[in-house]
Amino acid sequence: MIDFMKIIGRKTVKGEKTSAPKAVKAGTGKTKTSSVASKPAATYEEIARRSYEIYLERGGEHGHAEEDWARAEAELLGS
């Protein structure tokens, strides 16, 4: 079994000294960050609201709910 803490390292505090994770000590002083944009994800309500706006823009024509939802997600989540 792999020891999870050895893989990710951990920050320890001893008195006033702080020890950085092993990955930071061994590297350039930077930790790896996620490539996900800092923009918060759209909520269900925001997607629903935009989907309804698209529905209204189309003149309220029924039968395109999935398309409207997919378009709203794409617009709000940047996909």
C-alpha positions as CSV (number, residue, x, y, z in Angstrom):
1,M,0.0,0.0,0.0
2,I,1.3,3.5,-0.9
3,D,1.6,6.0,1.9
4,F,-0.5,8.9,0.7
5,M,1.3,11.5,2.8
6,K,4.7,10.6,1.3
7,I,3.3,11.2,-2.2
8,I,1.8,14.6,-1.6
9,G,4.1,15.8,1.2
10,R,2.8,18.0,4.0
11,K,3.5,21.2,5.7
12,T,4.5,20.9,9.3
13,V,4.8,23.6,11.9
14,K,7.3,23.4,14.8
15,G,7.2,26.4,17.0
16,E,7.7,29.4,14.8
17,K,9.4,27.4,12.0
18,T,7.4,26.1,9.1
19,S,8.5,23.2,7.0
20,A,7.3,23.1,3.4
21,P,6.3,19.8,1.6
22,K,9.1,17.8,0.1
23,A,8.0,18.6,-3.4
24,V,8.5,22.3,-2.7
25,K,11.9,21.8,-1.1
26,A,13.1,19.7,-3.9
27,G,11.7,21.9,-6.7
28,T,12.0,25.5,-7.6
29,G,9.9,26.7,-4.7
30,K,6.6,26.4,-6.6
31,T,4.0,23.7,-6.0
32,K,2.1,22.2,-8.9
33,T,-1.2,23.9,-9.4
34,S,-4.3,22.7,-11.2
35,S,-4.7,23.8,-14.8
36,V,-8.4,24.6,-14.1
37,A,-9.3,28.2,-14.6
38,S,-9.8,30.3,-11.5
39,K,-13.2,31.2,-12.7
40,P,-15.8,29.5,-10.4
41,A,-18.0,26.9,-12.0
42,A,-21.5,27.9,-13.0
43,T,-24.3,26.7,-10.7
44,Y,-27.3,24.7,-11.7
45,E,-29.4,27.8,-11.3
46,E,-27.2,29.9,-13.5
47,I,-27.3,27.2,-16.3
48,A,-31.0,26.9,-15.9
49,R,-31.5,30.6,-16.1
50,R,-29.4,30.9,-19.3
51,S,-31.1,27.9,-20.8
52,Y,-34.4,29.6,-20.3
53,E,-33.1,32.8,-21.8
54,I,-32.0,30.9,-24.9
55,Y,-35.5,29.3,-25.1
56,L,-37.1,32.8,-25.0
57,E,-34.6,34.1,-27.6
58,R,-35.8,31.3,-29.9
59,G,-39.4,32.4,-29.5
60,G,-40.4,29.9,-26.9
61,E,-40.4,27.0,-29.4
62,H,-40.7,23.7,-27.5
63,G,-38.6,20.5,-28.2
64,H,-35.1,21.9,-27.8
65,A,-34.5,21.7,-24.1
66,E,-31.4,19.5,-24.3
67,E,-29.9,21.8,-27.0
68,D,-30.6,24.9,-24.9
69,W,-29.1,23.3,-21.8
70,A,-26.0,22.2,-23.7
71,R,-25.5,25.7,-25.2
72,A,-26.0,27.4,-21.8
73,E,-23.4,25.1,-20.2
74,A,-21.0,25.7,-23.0
75,E,-21.4,29.5,-22.7
76,L,-21.1,29.6,-18.9
77,L,-18.4,26.9,-18.5
78,G,-16.3,28.0,-21.5
79,S,-16.5,24.6,-23.2
